[in-house]
Amino acid sequence: MVFKRRTPRSLPEWAREMVYPKGGFRRATQYVMHRMRRLPDQPERVARGFAAGVFISFTPFFGFHFLGSVAIAWALRGNILAALLGTFVGNPVTTPIIAITSVGLGQWMLGIPGVLELPQIGRAFAQAGTQLWANASAIFTDKVMHWDRLIDFFREIYLPYMIGGILPGIAVSLIFYWLTVPLVRAYQRMRANQAAERAARRLACRPPRE
């Protein structure tokens, strides 16, 4: 299995690595690239899958990036595991950059005045999440649901983020596609050559038949 671990992580370890992976982001990136190169599939399918994961990282569908990447990869006939690996492009280091870029571009495309800074976007997500949780809890109590923050959040943050992330998402995913195809192809060719060399050495060491 590609994602199987010898020692399962505890819940605190899993939560910590969601924010900062063990060994740092450089090692995590190397791990993702290593796994992607070793996927036993056509380079174009691996690249399409990875590009699908990259694209979904530019959307505000947090919590659904895995499912979204699988759906896009399936539609593009890409490799599903590569799509899951591609979602790691959206990590705690890159997500703030993606968010501020996508929201700003979306505001411009939709004609929404003003410029939002990253702390404002973060607070808006937190407030919307709080109200969404309060409304979900109100189903089982006598509390009144409130939708004012969610409506403002959708109009001022979520919709611009979703619209503004499309173009940069397509551009970056295409870049990764064109980088991934020769990378996977070269790795698979190297593996095939190594296998052929090992087979030739085994054949040369085999004693001649009498």
Buried (B, 14 or more C-beta within 10 A) or exposed (E): EEEEEEEEEEEEEEEEEEEEBEEEBEEBBEBBBEBBBEBEBBBBBBBBBBBBBBBBBBBBBEEEBEEBBBBBBEEBEBBBBBBBBBBBBBBEEBBEEBBBBBBBBBBBEEEBEEEBEEEBBEEBBEBBBEBBEBBEEEEEEEEEEEEEBBEBBBEBBBBBBBBBBBBBBBEBBEEBBEEBBEBBBEBBEEEEEEEEEEEEEEEEEEEEEE
